[in-house]
Amino acid sequence: MKTGVCYYPEHWPEQQWANDAARMHALGLRVVRIGEFAWSRLELADGTLHLDWLQRAIDTLHQAGLSVVLGTPTATPPRWMLDRYPDMLAVDANGRSRDFGSRRHYCFSYQPYIEQCKRIVKILARQFGEHPGVIAWQTDNEYGCHSTSISYSPAALAAFRHWCQQRYGSIQSLNEAWGNVFWSMEYDTFDQIGLPTGTVTESNPAHRLAYWRFSSDQIKHFNKVQVDILRQFSPGRDILHNFMGNFVEFDHHDVARDLDIAAWDNYPLGFLTRDNQDPSDQEFYVRTGHPDGSGFHHDLYRGCCNRRWWVMEQQPGPVNWAPYNPSPLKGMVRLWGWEAFAHGAEVMSYFRWRQAPFAQEQTHTGLLLSNGDDDVAAGEVAQLNAELQQLKALLSREQLHAVLNPNDRQSANASVDPDHNRPETALPVQADVAIVFSYAGIAIQDIQPPGGDAFSALGFCQRVYSACRQWGVNVDIVSPDAPLTDYKLLLLCACTEDDPKLVSALTEARAQNSVSIVLFPGTGSRTAEYQIPPNLAPGHFQSLLPVRVIRSESLPAAQSVRAIDQHDQSANTGQWREHLHSDVTPSMHFGDGWGYRYQHQGIHYINAVPEQADLIDTIGEILNNCNIPTRNLGPHLRTQRIGPVQVAFNYGAQSVELDKILGETLGFHHDTTLIVGSRTLAQAQVAVWVVR
Ligand code: GAL
């Protein structure tokens, strides 16, 4: 893994650039992202191009031994663009236009803006596409950030009508698919179709799902237009996009299909304070982030582009945008770096080099203070880089080759070009367990939440992930289209769409290596057009396990429902529960006679939302049945295996004795020598060793 940084040469006097570049190199950084917000400095209102400064910036960085990722500047259309195209603005659900004065104010469906994007991308790609210092391109910046995935503009409405025509062919088919006979919602022509907003009560969920799919397709198209130009004029360079954390507003698997690398922006403390609903997590992990917050996303994005992924922006200290912005504990910046390495990142790049003394993000830290002095993170990054070098020296080339045998899922990406700081092949991350993660499935649950207001479909997937990780296993998170045959256990999280293709892939995986499968509540409960399957939920999945959902209930957040088995073992569930009909005998019963947990020959249906302790026990039991070796790490300690290297991270307040907790299962023997860290692992510390 190489480290890098996000840099804005246009914010600083040119005389400073060479010194900045030399200092970056001295810290061990090798990759620099620039340019993604610089349109107003690249092109003036009168059409004059000013590419010379960018040329000098790239030259300066390259000469200092740094490789450049060039961002296309399309997330920040300059003011003159708006004068020319006043209708380019995205419109929110209340019909209000977003305005100029920050960023991302464009609508993905406004064709003249797409033409402008094509133009500027072509200019940049022609000018810099073959520069020896440019190794990669980033398209735009964080699609969907600031609630911009979905726009309700006139351009979007027109494009949506066209999209519907393509998808449904005739208005009769659309009416049929959406069930528009209900409440006399039938349309006579495609031109009558409106936006799924502003209706008296909720709009048709099928209409909303279609609008979600359409909006996702618009982002895919917007991205693909840029990718095609970059491929033409910048051969051999990787193309990536920086996706976000805790974000499911479009189908990332689908957009990523056109990219070489899925990158994401990791702000562990920002995400905890903004998104975590659990007050005890908020308090306990306030300076570390949640132990599974980064890991979940690392594994999710590793599943997007054939296992190639980066962290494009990494939190270095307090950020500016969460409800409150604490300072990380000493050691966390280094720990987050090791964690990214252990999950297989090719590059971990910090946001940003120097804190900006002006504008919206002036309270957001960087590696340097705004006056140019080193900030705390700089020291931790230097230490991380020195340690990574030490590990690299230890794993000789021969050993690397032994690890990268031809059957590795990653070997296809092996390419080493040290002269250009190209990322070398990351060591392979292998997992026996995969979570099958469906963005459309999450959208279906979010449109009509089946578990009441307190239930979050994404949050539940993250709880399942956490439960696995507590048992010390590596986890892949993959799309429903991914190859599934190499796993021992597949967990279907939010696979709400009744997807016959996924059912065939699961059947095939069963036939090939008798993989075990866990279905969670809601699996296969809606067709692709948001209807209940004709044979009831879980639709086609019934061919795997003969169960049928005859009732689903949601409950207040605080209410818990207990199930017990014949030996008086109990499990607590809450929020959402299903009543099944089946010939299979459930393992437990609720007090009202509903069954809980059905399993038959390695296929499990968990028909309620277990409380976390019970979810952990259930997953532990299933891992054991699959002969997957486990150790209970508790809530705060995590491990991750990459190639022959095992890394442990302590997110908890207490030191832990690795000898007591890890054991041989995780390759930790009494005579194991640590490459980094110590056997008593303090909070925010990392231990690294090579497994024999
Ligand atoms: C990201 C964004 C960056 C910067 C950063 C601040 O979402 O891509 O441009 O705004 O947040 O944390």
Residues whose N, C-alpha, C, O or C-beta is under 5 A from the ligand:
A	BS01	GAL	E142 V319
